[in-house]
Structures are given as C-alpha cells and as structure tokens.
C-alpha cells in the first residue's frame, strides 16, 4: 500500500482532501438494481462497475451491495468487491433513519432520538473533518453515549469537537475483542417506541 500511496494521485473534494471516493464517488454513481428472494423474503442487490482510474483508483472494480430482510425484522447489508489489480476499497453503509416516520419527522426530529453507542473512544477531528489524533476517551465529553442520551441534549454545547464537526460527524471506536457480530449502537424514538439496533462484524 505504501507504493500505491506514493504513485497515485486521488481526486480531491472542495476542502482539498480525498473524502468518500472524491467528488464523483460511488454515492453519486448509478448502480444496477435487481430484486430477488432469499428465504421467501425480498433481497435487493445493487451492482456497480468502477473503471480503472476513476477517482484516481487503479483497477477495474466490481462492487455489489445486498440488502436482505429476516423474519425477525432485521436488515442485513453485505458488501463484495473484486478488482483486476492491487487497489484500495472501503465500502460502508451510510443510511439515515428517522424512527419517528416520514409524517412525524418535522416536529419529532432526530434530536429527540435517544442513542447508546457501544464506544469508549472516538477520533477527534479538525474543522475539515480530518482526524487529528488516535482514539481519545469519550469520558466527560458530549461524545459519551455509553449510556442512553438524546442527541439534542448536548449538540448545541460549545465543545471544540461539536464545533469542528458542525454537530455529530465523527468516528467512534466500537468496543470489541474479536471479529464476531457486535452491538455498535441502539437508537430509540421515545414517541413511537421504535428502536433500531446496529450490529456489525
């Protein structure tokens, strides 16, 4: 990877950094979609072919993302990526949820949602969103969601990290000691009682 870093120029975003794959990252590409079934339930599969050199990345890359449902109401997101040469790829889910539902979202914003993050540490950033150090403890800061708290309780505090991020726009480090499926977060809308739990490998 060091040789890749020394020989490739990645496309930059307006602040001069390479973020989300550049100005025309995968989130701005048209993916092919197909719907099938898995265990009698709908399965959505999205596929994208990224040509050699797109965003500065070497190799022709084929990516798939599948969204499947379970009888227990779980949504599973699975990624695959293959390239015809050495490259870098780091796919992630970037969905947004308002558990109040569409019709209630205006008056019952996500600031009323209550969150628990299974994280003792986070990465502090500068005002352009770039981490400035390794992990630091959330203890005593507005980044501490180890016990349930609403987003709105502290988002307006004048803490440096909230000001740098324009609110909560940081990476938290999940507490884990293996690669098994681990609880990362729980979010609750107190008005509807809806709850979303996120587990990840």
C-alpha positions, 0 to 999 in steps of 0.5 A: 500500500505504501507504493500505491500511496506514493504513485497515485494521485486521488481526486480531491473534494472542495476542502482539498482532501480525498473524502468518500471516493472524491467528488464523483464517488460511488454515492453519486454513481448509478448502480444496477438494481435487481430484486430477488428472494432469499428465504421467501423474503425480498433481497435487493442487490445493487451492482456497480462497475468502477473503471480503472482510474476513476477517482484516481483508483487503479483497477477495474472494480466490481462492487455489489451491495445486498440488502436482505430482510429476516423474519425477525425484522432485521436488515442485513447489508453485505458488501463484495468487491473484486478488482483486476489489480492491487487497489484500495476499497472501503465500502460502508453503509451510510443510511439515515433513519428517522424512527419517528416516520416520514409524517412525524419527522418535522416536529419529532426530529432526530434530536429527540432520538435517544442513542447508546453507542457501544464506544469508549473512544472516538477520533477527534477531528479538525474543522475539515473533518480530518482526524487529528489524533488516535482514539481519545476517551469519550469520558466527560465529553458530549461524545459519551453515549455509553449510556442512553442520551438524546442527541439534542441534549448536548449538540448545541454545547460549545465543545471544540469537537461539536464545533469542528464537526458542525454537530455529530460527524465523527468516528467512534471506536466500537468496543470489541475483542474479536471479529464476531457480530457486535452491538455498535449502537441502539437508537430509540424514538421515545414517541413511537417506541421504535428502536433500531439496533446496529450490529456489525462484524 
